[in-house]
Amino acid sequence: MATTPADRGPDSTLAFLRAGYRFIGERCDRYGSDIFRTRILLAPTICLRGRPAATLFYDTERFRRREAMPLRVQRTLTGRGGVQGLDGPEHRDRKAMLMSIMTPAAIGQLGQLFDDEWQARIPAWEGAAPVTLYDELGRLLTRVVCSWAGVPLAASQVDRRTVELHAMIEAPAIVGPRHWRGLLARRRAERWIADIIERTRIGTLPAPAGSALKVIAEHRDAQGRLLPRRIAAVELLNVLRPTVAVDRFIVFAALALHDHPAWRQRVRGDDEATEQFVQEVRRYYPFFPAAAAQVRRSFDWQGHHFPRGRRVLLDLYGTNHHPALWPEPELFRPERFAGRPVDPFHLIPQGGGDHWTGHRCAGEWITIDLMKRAVTNLTSAMRYEVPPQDLAVDLRRMPALPPSGLTLTNIRRTD
């Protein structure tokens, strides 16, 4: 039996918060191992990275998700009782519900709304004061995803709902006032969406056929029961919130275009080059740091023991930067994706494995489509300048974002 390296000290929670995205990877490098033991939030935890680890982690016979995610994550980011914390038949049923919304036609409709909204905003950006791309994208995506999902949203409510969705995204890995704002935002958002679910069910709010609102409000489980109103709200927010979170990936795409200007010309009118560029943005830049699971029953793997009930963290960022998987991982090189199919356990910014039966993000195809459209808009639909500003991406901050939010000036529509 191999000896699993272990962190010294009684608990590594503060070290995790200080190191951020590099916490697991730095220790793996230090120990010369892609697995080590530690304590996070006082709970014994096994940390993993790499493709073999990802393949293991998404084995539902060995791991479960129920009770694996820390409560602070459930109470802010994902919501309690959502699909991320389910297993077995209940998970398959709930995941099938969400995947039924993600048809190619529906993704295309969302993308067209996004393009239309982007084009409509350019005149307001032209000649205006400096525009913060992150702020604009948050409001834009909130309007777009609510319209697409069938969720009514008055213009006067856009700012408020965007702030709430952002607060939920930012809260899990922080302490103090920003975390408390995330807790409050979650409660307010669930009440807002639960009311909409109830109005849809009693018929006072018509929901478009095939919309996320209608599908989730009317979904019945294997026993023929409607989802409890709060759970239905959690799942509808699991459509809205991750779509708004794509604003971070789009900011990173704009940052990559700024840092690697040769790619501006390469992606214009070239869908294959745009695909490569977007996939490299997803690999290179930080999104969600790690995923959590719990050992279903004791087993041994590669000489390491996994006791029943032990929490396991898979390093998403570290796997996307693993030198055994990605030559020169700290270089931004979209061409690495030329002619290369995406392995489900290799590139895992939004989880690994199978979309339909596993815990890979149901909205991953939406993410890719919106990013590609954003790159096209940034390179073909408008011209702009990036003035001097703080564009450093601090990997200690989770979730990461350039401090400036990426300020653009002198925006002009392309003739």
FENKANOR-V559163 format. One record per run of one state. SS is the DSSP state (H for helix, E for strand, L for the rest). FROM is the first residue (numbers start at 0). LEN is the number of residues. Records with the same first field share a line. If there is no record, write none. Layout:
SS->FROM-LEN + FROM-LEN
This chain:
L->0-4 + 6-6 + 31-3 + 40-2 + 48-2 + 57-5 + 64-6 + 78-4 + 85-2 + 99-4 + 125-5 + 149-5 + 171-5 + 202-9 + 218-1 + 220-5 + 226-2 + 259-2 + 267-3 + 284-5 + 295-3 + 301-2 + 306-4 + 320-13 + 337-26 + 385-21 + 413-2
E->4-2 + 34-6 + 42-6 + 62-2 + 130-2 + 219-1 + 225-1 + 289-6 + 298-3 + 303-3 + 310-5 + 381-4 + 406-7
H->12-19 + 50-7 + 70-8 + 82-3 + 87-12 + 103-22 + 132-17 + 154-17 + 176-26 + 211-7 + 228-31 + 261-6 + 270-14 + 315-5 + 333-4 + 363-18
